[in-house]
Amino acid sequence: MLGSGDAGWTRTRSCHLWSLAYPALPAARVILPTMSKRTKSKPQERGYVLFDVVYEDNSRASNRRVPISAVGGLDGDEPARRVIEEQDEAIAAKSGRPRLSIKQLTRSKV
């Protein structure tokens, strides 16, 4: 229930307390806030290319990172295969499991 201390506030719907309307103000005093528009940032030059890897046992590893400097040129994505195999050898040495051979290598669609 709105009492006498409500200072001119009026309720827009009788069932909700949060739906209070501003008291009427002269049009000259109403200043609407302006928000600056957010500009789109340009895409940054990434240092990595992401690859999806399918191994011989049909297991899959997504978004494997390969430095941009290793891919491209006349060899295409073949240097990425060597980089990922080196990463797999390091992982296999730490885990104690044998490294799986790569069946298929494709760039991720990010």
C-alpha positions as semicolon CSV with decimal commas, in nm:
position;residue;x (nm);y (nm);z (nm)
1;M;0,000;0,000;0,000
2;L;0,142;0,335;-0,094
3;G;0,135;0,583;0,188
4;S;0,164;0,957;0,208
5;G;0,547;0,941;0,201
6;D;0,565;0,819;-0,159
7;A;0,640;1,165;-0,302
8;G;0,423;1,149;-0,610
9;W;0,502;0,792;-0,721
10;T;0,215;0,611;-0,886
11;R;0,172;0,243;-0,939
12;T;0,123;0,124;-1,297
13;R;-0,019;-0,214;-1,201
14;S;-0,183;-0,286;-0,874
15;C;-0,036;-0,634;-0,828
16;H;0,337;-0,554;-0,854
17;L;0,531;-0,334;-0,616
18;W;0,826;-0,297;-0,850
19;S;0,625;-0,146;-1,134
20;L;0,626;0,212;-1,013
21;A;0,612;0,496;-1,262
22;Y;0,817;0,814;-1,231
23;P;0,620;1,117;-1,121
24;A;0,523;1,350;-1,403
25;L;0,799;1,603;-1,478
26;P;0,793;1,895;-1,715
27;A;0,938;1,805;-2,057
28;A;1,216;2,063;-2,020
29;R;1,358;1,888;-1,714
30;V;1,364;1,536;-1,856
31;I;1,714;1,447;-1,974
32;L;1,747;1,100;-2,119
33;P;2,081;0,930;-2,062
34;T;2,284;0,867;-2,375
35;M;2,505;0,567;-2,412
36;S;2,802;0,560;-2,641
37;K;2,795;0,294;-2,908
38;R;3,043;0,013;-2,875
39;T;3,265;-0,017;-3,176
40;K;3,357;-0,356;-3,312
41;S;3,717;-0,446;-3,257
42;K;3,921;-0,570;-3,548
43;P;4,024;-0,935;-3,539
44;Q;4,365;-0,975;-3,387
45;E;4,641;-1,161;-3,561
46;R;4,643;-1,497;-3,390
47;G;4,959;-1,682;-3,320
48;Y;4,804;-2,026;-3,369
49;V;4,599;-2,227;-3,617
50;L;4,359;-2,484;-3,472
51;F;4,335;-2,838;-3,610
52;D;4,103;-3,134;-3,553
53;V;4,286;-3,467;-3,541
54;V;4,141;-3,816;-3,597
55;Y;4,370;-4,100;-3,486
56;E;4,392;-4,457;-3,622
57;D;4,166;-4,590;-3,344
58;N;3,902;-4,330;-3,452
59;S;3,950;-4,121;-3,139
60;R;3,938;-3,748;-3,195
61;A;4,124;-3,446;-3,058
62;S;3,974;-3,106;-3,133
63;N;4,136;-2,763;-3,147
64;R;4,500;-2,870;-3,139
65;R;4,717;-2,557;-3,157
66;V;4,990;-2,520;-3,416
67;P;5,194;-2,198;-3,454
68;I;5,114;-1,998;-3,768
69;S;5,482;-1,995;-3,856
70;A;5,474;-2,375;-3,898
71;V;5,186;-2,388;-4,149
72;G;5,136;-2,241;-4,493
73;G;5,373;-2,213;-4,783
74;L;5,403;-2,479;-5,050
75;D;5,374;-2,768;-4,803
76;G;5,028;-2,657;-4,688
77;D;4,921;-2,824;-4,363
78;E;5,179;-3,105;-4,374
79;P;5,416;-2,925;-4,131
80;A;5,124;-2,909;-3,887
81;R;5,114;-3,289;-3,886
82;R;5,480;-3,300;-3,776
83;V;5,419;-3,040;-3,503
84;I;5,118;-3,231;-3,369
85;E;5,313;-3,558;-3,379
86;E;5,589;-3,391;-3,172
87;Q;5,324;-3,270;-2,925
88;D;5,182;-3,624;-2,909
89;E;5,529;-3,769;-2,843
90;A;5,577;-3,528;-2,551
91;I;5,234;-3,619;-2,412
92;A;5,306;-3,992;-2,455
93;A;5,641;-3,958;-2,274
94;K;5,472;-3,788;-1,977
95;S;5,177;-4,028;-1,961
96;G;5,366;-4,349;-2,029
97;R;5,127;-4,452;-2,306
98;P;5,226;-4,516;-2,669
99;R;5,163;-4,241;-2,923
100;L;4,875;-4,298;-3,166
101;S;4,932;-4,239;-3,536
102;I;4,729;-3,969;-3,708
103;K;4,466;-4,086;-3,958
104;Q;4,322;-3,748;-4,063
105;L;4,412;-3,384;-3,999
106;T;4,175;-3,094;-4,081
107;R;4,159;-2,727;-3,984
108;S;3,900;-2,643;-3,720
109;K;3,603;-2,434;-3,827
110;V;3,619;-2,166;-3,561
